[in-house]
């Protein structure tokens, strides 16, 4: 296999919006919707609004910190949880 020049049209520009995750309040959209749903469930269904607000603030803060340190952390965690453990005793 040679490392010669690539043929015409082999390299194409890609818009950055196609490569970056969609963020909602600094979090990936899926995580933000999940944490908001859990907070609403705690606040409305259990009639504990203070617990819902505390949960939302902690989960949102932790998620923003994780997303700033590594933008793909939630995708990696989702793939990790989807695969079964191979070294079970």
N, C-alpha and C positions, 0 to 999 in steps of 0.2 A: 504494500500500500504506500503510495507516494504522498508526500506532503506538498504537492504542487499547488498552483493557484486554483482557487475554487471557480466553478463555472458561473457565468453571468446569471444573476437572479437567485443565487444560492443564499445569500445573506439578505434578509429583509428587515427593515426597521419595525420595531414593536412599540406600541404606545405604552407608556409607563402605567396607565390606568388598568391595563390588562394583566399586569404582573404584580401589582400591589393589592393587598386584601382590602375589602370594603370595611371601613371603620365607622362605628356609631358611638360617639362620645369617647373616642380614643381606644375602643375595644373592637375586636372583630364582631360583626353583626350577630352571628349565631350565639356567641357567648353573652352579648349584651341582652339579647331577647330572652335567653334562658334565665339569666340572673334577675331581669326585670319581672319575669313571670313568677319566679319563686318568691321574690319580694312582695308582689301583689297577692300571691296566695297566702303568705304569712300575714300580711296586713289586712286583707279583706275577708278571706274565708275563715281564718282563725280569730279575727277581730283583735289582732295585736298589732296595731299600726307602728308602734315603736320598734317592735322586733323586725318588721318588714323594712323599716328605714335603716336600722342598724345592719341588717343582712345586706341590703343594697349598697350601703356605703362601704362596708368591708369588702364585699365581692367586687365592686367596681374599682376600688383602690388597688386591690390585689391584681385584678385583670389588667388595669392600665400599666401597672409596674411590670407585669410579665410581658405585655405586648410591646412596651418600650425596650425591654432588654432583648427580646427576640420576637420579631413580628410573626414568625411561623410556629410559635410555641403551642398554640391551640390546635393547629392542624396536626402537628407531631403527636400531641397528647391524644387526639381523636384516633389516629392510626394505631397508636400504641395500645389503646384500650380495645380496639376492634380485633386485635390479633390475640389468639389464645396463648397462654404460657406454655413454653416448650420444655422448661426445665423443672416441671412439677415433680415432687418426690412421690 
